[in-house]
Amino acid sequence: MSKQDLYLGKKGEETAVGLLKDNGYKILLRNYKTKLGEIDIIASDKGTICFIEVKTRQSDRFGLPSEAISASKQRQISKAALAFLKERKLLDKKARFDVVSIMYSKDSPRLDLIKNAFELDTNFTY
């Protein structure tokens, strides 16, 4: 990954945190890493634990940012989320997967907060 891509990703995460706070989310953790995967932001929204993937792009040449979250990436996020819930003994809490899609252009960024962007595969076991 190039330095420019890393910078864009960090800039996107900072922008996402602001958007989430503006929408009433309480940020619990950023860049949660486990051997099973990584979660960009973990937050609380009205008693629900939210696992948030941030996707940032500078153009739609390769599609919208949110379209870059493949089924494989969703499984990886799900595994990391379950690890987080298990290690903190929160498996009985409500949880969901949200996405913040950010498109930077010459003007201000276009931000989309997608709640319940995907669900845990019912065939998935931990």
N, C-alpha and C positions, 0 to 999 in steps of 0.2 A: 504494500500500500504506500502510495507516495505521501510526501509531507503535506502536499496540498489537500489530498483526500483526508488525512488525519486532522488537519486544521478544520476542514469543512465539517467533519463529523463532530468534533468538539464544539464548534460554533453552533451546530444544529442541536446538540444536547443542551447547551446553555439556553438557547431559544426555547426548546421544549420545556425545560424546567420553569421558565417564566410563564409560558402558556398554561402549564398544569397548575401552577400556583394561582394564576388569574382565574382558573376554573374551579378553585376550591380544593385542589389536591394538597395533601401534606406529603412532602418528599421524605421517604424513610431511608433510602439508600440509593447510591449511584454506582454503576459499573460493578454489579455483583458478579463475581466469578466463581465458578466451581469446575471440577473436571468434566462435568456434564454439559456445560455451556455458560453463556454470559447473558445477563439482563442489563439493559441500559439504565433503566430507572425502576425502582420499586417505590410505590406511593400508596397512600390511603385515600379513598374517596367515599365519604359517607359510610364508613365502616367496612368497606370492601377493600381488600388488598389488590392492588393493580400492578401487573407486570407489564412494563411499557417498553416497546421497541421503538426506537427513533430512526427514521430513514430520511436522509437529506440528499438532495440532488441540486444541480445547477441548471439542468435542462430536462425536458421530457423526452429527449432523444431515445432513451432506452426504456421509456414508460414512466409512469408515476412512481414516486418513492415507495408508496405503500404496496405496489405490485411486486416489489423486490423481495417480499417476505414469502419465500417458498414453503412448501409443506415440510421440507426437511428442516428449514430454519424454525418453523413453528414447533416441530417436535423437540428441537434442541432447547428452545426457550421454555417449553413445557417441562422438560426434564429438570432444568435449572430451577424453575419455579417450584416444582414439587420438592426438590432438595432444600430450598429455602424454607418452605412451609414445614417440612419434616424436622429440620435441624432446630427450628424455633418453636416446635410443638404448636403449630398453627393450622394443622390439617383440617380442623373443624370450622375454620373461618371461611367466609365468602371470598372468592377471588375471581379475577377476570384478566383477560389479555387485551390491552389497548395498544394502539399505534399512533405515534405522532409523525405525520408526513410533512416534510418541509421542502419547499421548492424556492430556492433563491434565484432571483432574476435581477435585472438592472434596478428595479424598484424594490420595495420592501418585500420580505419573504411571504409566500403564501403558506399558511399553516392550516393543517387539518388534524383534528383530534378525533380518532375513530375508537369509540368505546365498544367493547366486545368484538374486537376485530376478528378474532378466531376463537375456537373452543378447543379444549383438551380432547384429543381423539379418544373416543369411548373404548377403543381396543387397547389403549395405553395402560400399562401397569408399572408401578414403581417398586 
